[in-house]
Amino acid sequence: MLNLQILALLVGASLVGSAAAVVTERDTATTGLGALGARATTITAVEPCPYIGSTCPAGGFNVEYYSNPLGTYGREGFPSSYYITDRLTPLSSSLTNVTGFVQDDSPGNPTDPGVTHPNPEFPDAAGAYWPGWTRDTNGGIAVDANNFTLVYSGYYKAPLSGTYTFCTSADNRNELYLGHGNAFNCWNAVAPADGVEPLAVAMGGNFQNPEACADVELEAGKYYPVRNVMGNWQGPSAFSFTVRVAGLPCSSNEFAGLVYPRECAPLA
């Protein structure tokens, strides 16, 4: 995919927009896990940050790898905020300008020798765990491919004013949060533990990972907190987060020069 900053430069002029965001959440597809269902049009205020640290470089999204016990986050009924409320420490952390990795497959048969079933709720193939199975994600982070959570967060600087399209897909789940107080606090980059609704939720599995998208009005030059909480509760995984800049024809998951890490918070 093309870099968003390069695409923005090709436009040559910004569109008219506003800091308040009108969000239209599109219908989501039906997967083998059940119907996510048609979602009604919603109007959401997405609050930007007026500024961040003046000398902070556009280093990319923070990406943090957290433990996710098999059978938990990624399934319905398990909150994405568990890593906050449980006060977990990341197993690994890095920076990335790319948000996505391709679908993989399990390394063998659930009945192969050495395969375990650590969650008694899933004694069959759905709970199979392959010891030593890893996969590469983003920012040079390799995870336990059986079950993991990745949190991507940072300040997105809108290059143009107008309507942006934010899309995500995942095997098994991704929750996308946007704006001050929803993704995290502008001033100290602290994410809320509860009381907020995601802008979009993507659920997938069985190699069917439909996109969930939202159209948002952003204002050029403003900084928008973004947080993706991607969870894989068992087995194969995949993830995608893309943005289509206002007035441009293509979406991209490459953000070089457009995203600043949470360390850029004015009060960090």
N, C-alpha and C positions, 0 to 999 in steps of 0.2 A: 504494500500500500504506500501511496505517496505521503511524504511528510506534510503535515498540516501547515507548517510555517511557509513552506515553499508554495503550496497552493494558495495561501492567503495573499502572498505577494503578487501572484498572477492576476488577481482580481483588479487591483489598482485603485479601488475606491471602496470605502466602507458603506454599509447599509445603515438605514435608520433603525435604532433600537432603544431599549430602555433597560434600566437595572432591574426593574421588577420583571419577573418571568411568567409567561403564560405557558403552561405545560399541558400538552396533549399526550396522554399515554395511549399508545396504539393497542389494538387487539393482539393478544398473544395466541400462539398456536396450541394445538392439542398434542400432547406427547403420550408415549406409552405409559407414563406414570399417572395419567389422568388429565382432565381438561383444566388448564389454568384459567380459561374463561375469558370472555370479552370484558374489557374494562371500560367503564364510562369515562368520557372526557373530564379531566380535572383541571382546576386552576390552582396553581401553587406559587407562592412567593419564594423566589430564589434570591437570597441576599448575597451580594458580592462583598469583597473586602476592598476598601478604598486604596489600601497600599499594603506592602509587606516590607521586610527589611531592605533598606535601600542598596546595600552592597552584596546582597545574596544572589548567587548565580542560579540560572535555570538548570539545576542538576537532575531534574526528573522526579518521578514519583518515588516516595518511600515504598518499598515492598518488604513486608514482614511475614515470616513463616511461623505459624503456630500449630501446636499439637491439636488434633481433632480426633478424639477417640472414635473408633469404628462404630458406625451406627448413630452418630449424633448430628452435628451441624451439616446441613446439606439436605436433611430430611425435613418434612413439614413438622412444625411444633418445636423446633430447636432454634432459639434466637441467635442471630448473628452477633449479638453483643456479648456472647459468653466469654470471649477473650478479654473483654474489659471488666465484666463483673467478677470473673474468676482471677483477675489481676495476673494474667499469664505473662511471662517473659518470652519474647520471640526466640525461637530456636535458631533463627538466622535472619539477617536483615541486610538490605542493599538499596541501591537506587536503580531505576530503570526508566527509559524513555519508550519502552515497548510494553503493551498490555495485551498479552494473549499467548496461548500455546495450543498446539494442535491436539486433536483427539488421539489418545493412545489406546492400547488394548492390554488386557491382563497377560502376564508372561506364561501362562499355562492353564491347566485344567484344575478346577477346584478340588478334584479328587487326587491330584498329584501328591506323592510323598512329601512331607514337610509342610504342607499347607495347614494352617491352623484356623480356628474359629474363636477369636478372643471374646466376642460378645455372645452370651448364651441366648440372647433374643433371636439370633440368626445362626442356627446350627447347620444350615444348608449352604448352597452355593452363594446366596446373597451375602453371607458373612465371611466368605473366604478371605484369608490374609496370607499373602506371599512374603515370607521373611526375606529381607534384603532387596526387595523391589523398589527402585527409585526412578525418578524422572526429573529432567531439567525443566525449569519454568522460566522466570525472567530475572534479570539482574544477577545472573550466575548462580542462582539458588537452586539446589537440588533438594527434592522433598521425598519423604516416604510416600511412594505413589499409591499405596493402599488407601490412605486417608490423611487429609491435611487441610489446613486453611491458609489462605494468602490474603493479606490486607494491603491494598494499594491506596495511597493517600498523598495528596499534595494540592498545591494551588495552581489552577489552570488559568492562564492569562488569555482572555479572549482577543484574538487578533483583529476581528471585525465586529460590528454591531449587526444584529439581526437574529434570525431563527436558526438555531443549532439543533442537530439531531444526535442524541446520545443513545447508543445501542449496546446491549450486552447479551451474551449467551454463556451457558456453563453446563458442565456435567460435574457436579450435580446442581449447584445453586450459586447465584451471585446476587447480592443486594447492592444497588447503586444509590449512593447518597450524594446530594449536591447542595452547596450553599452554606453560608454562615449559620451555625447552630444545628444544621442537619447533618452535613458531613463531619464538620468539626468547627470549633470556635476560631474565628479569624485571628484573634489576638494572641492566643496561647496554643492553638492547634490541638486542643483537647477534644476528643470525640465524646458525644453523649452516650451514656450507658443505656438509656431507655427514653421513652416518650417521643420518639421521632419515627416517621414513616419513610421508607425508601422511595426514591423517585421511580425506580423500576426494579422488578424482581424477575430474574430468569431462572428457570428450572429445566433440567434435562436429565437424560439417562438412556440407557439402551441404544446409544449412538444416535439419539434424536435430541437435538439441542436448539429449540426455537429461540429466536431473538425476542427480547423485550426492549422497546424503544420509547423515547420521550422527546418531544420537540420543546425547546426552551429558548426564550428570548434573552440574549446576553448583550452586554455593552462593551464595546472595544476598550481595551486598556484596563479593565477591571479584573480583579483576581477572584476566582471562584473555588472555594474548597470542594474537593472531590474525594470520595472514599468508596472503594469497591471492597466488599467482603465476600471472597470466593471460597466455597467449601466443597470438598469431596469427601463423602461419608464412607465410600467403599469402592474399590475397583477402579476401572478406567476413568479418565478425567479429561476435561477440555475447558478452555476459557477464552473469551473474547470481550474486549471493551473498545468501542470505536466512537469517534466524534466526526460528524460532518459539519464543517464550518459554514456559516451563513453564506449563501450564494454560490457555494462551490458544489461540483457534481459528485465528488467522491468522499467516502468516509475513510478514516485512517486510524490505525492503532499505534502510530508513531508520533511522538510528541516532543522531539528535540527542539529546545529553545522556547517551549510554550508552558512547561510545567516546573514548578519550584517545590522543593521538599518542605516538610513541616517545620524544619529548623529555621525557615525563613520567616516564621511568625514574629511580629514586632516585639512581643513579650516573651519569646522563647528563651 
